Amino acid sequence: MFDLVPKETLSPLKITPITTIGGFLGIILNIIGGVGIAASVGSLLVAGIKYAGATHSGNPKAKDIAKNALTYAVVALVLALMAMTLKVIILNTLGVDNATLNNATPDF
Amino acid sequence: MQHQIFKKILTILLALVFSAAATNNVAFAQISSTADCSSVNYGSGNVTVTTLVCPLLLTINILMLSAGAVFVVMIFVGVYKFAVSAGDPQIIAGARNTLTWAVTGFIVIVMAFTIIGLVGNTLGADGTTMGTTAIFDAWITTLNDFFCLSNKIPGC
């Protein structure tokens, strides 16, 4: 019988082996960075909805709080993107090559 | 007033650190770039420059890498705090504190590694890298002669 799906595509978990400490740190930082960017985008969304609701209901206090949340969600997003660049700069300067960093994302 | 003075001192220190690093290539260059630490035979029983210095350089390099990684992680801790604050001024102040001390800590660490490089330069190590370890050569030869540690010395 022939396989409907080639066997190699069925491999459940494929993880690139980590051989250097730079690669290890790169993977950790990439995971943390991805979660950080996702969290800031999520909070931006939630704050935007809250701000829209507060504006609609006309509650000035709730509007102020939502505005604050919106401001700092944008700050968080900018900081997260900045930190991703900073990660590349710092690790490159300390001797981790770009190829290691670019491949340093876990394959699931 | 005190805050202003602290700010000024911090700026001057930062400028010093970065100029030192830029001109001497001390703190930011990977220290062991010229030492051949990749093929050290620790099991041979011979005490050489590389068997003594390479673990030290490796440790310093790993510490520098970890310092950079921890700095980025602390920035992300601040980002999380900002993201989950939902406009709460207390949490926002805490996040700002986290970021301030992350930057301060990183500056202190960079200064520490700059000092390592400057001390190495002053004591005669290579100008751009400490990996060549010229100052250790004479000591190790003397030690080898004294303790008969090297197989190459006749009569040992």
Boltz contact constraints between the chains, C-beta under 6 A:
constraints:
  - contact:
      token1: [A, 25]
      token2: [B, 69]
      max_distance: 6.0
  - contact:
      token1: [A, 29]
      token2: [B, 72]
      max_distance: 6.0
  - contact:
      token1: [A, 32]
      token2: [B, 76]
      max_distance: 6.0
  - contact:
      token1: [A, 36]
      token2: [B, 76]
      max_distance: 6.0
  - contact:
      token1: [A, 36]
      token2: [B, 79]
      max_distance: 6.0
  - contact:
      token1: [A, 39]
      token2: [B, 80]
      max_distance: 6.0
  - contact:
      token1: [A, 39]
      token2: [B, 83]
      max_distance: 6.0
  - contact:
      token1: [A, 40]
      token2: [B, 79]
      max_distance: 6.0
  - contact:
      token1: [A, 40]
      token2: [B, 83]
      max_distance: 6.0
  - contact:
      token1: [A, 43]
      token2: [B, 83]
      max_distance: 6.0
  - contact:
      token1: [A, 65]
      token2: [B, 87]
      max_distance: 6.0
  - contact:
      token1: [A, 68]
      token2: [B, 87]
      max_distance: 6.0
  - contact:
      token1: [A, 69]
      token2: [B, 86]
      max_distance: 6.0
  - contact:
      token1: [A, 69]
      token2: [B, 87]
      max_distance: 6.0
  - contact:
      token1: [A, 72]
      token2: [B, 82]
      max_distance: 6.0
  - contact:
      token1: [A, 72]
      token2: [B, 85]
      max_distance: 6.0
  - contact:
      token1: [A, 72]
      token2: [B, 92]
      max_distance: 6.0
  - contact:
      token1: [A, 75]
      token2: [B, 82]
      max_distance: 6.0
  - contact:
      token1: [A, 76]
      token2: [B, 79]
      max_distance: 6.0
  - contact:
      token1: [A, 76]
      token2: [B, 82]
      max_distance: 6.0
  - contact:
      token1: [A, 76]
      token2: [B, 83]
      max_distance: 6.0
  - contact:
      token1: [A, 79]
      token2: [B, 79]
      max_distance: 6.0
  - contact:
      token1: [A, 80]
      token2: [B, 79]
      max_distance: 6.0
  - contact:
      token1: [A, 83]
      token2: [B, 72]
      max_distance: 6.0
  - contact:
      token1: [A, 83]
      token2: [B, 75]
      max_distance: 6.0
  - contact:
      token1: [A, 83]
      token2: [B, 76]
      max_distance: 6.0
  - contact:
      token1: [A, 87]
      token2: [B, 72]
      max_distance: 6.0
  - contact:
      token1: [A, 90]
      token2: [B, 68]
      max_distance: 6.0
  - contact:
      token1: [A, 93]
      token2: [B, 28]
      max_distance: 6.0
  - contact:
      token1: [A, 94]
      token2: [B, 64]
      max_distance: 6.0
  - contact:
      token1: [A, 94]
      token2: [B, 65]
      max_distance: 6.0
  - contact:
      token1: [A, 94]
      token2: [B, 68]
      max_distance: 6.0
  - contact:
      token1: [A, 95]
      token2: [B, 30]
      max_distance: 6.0
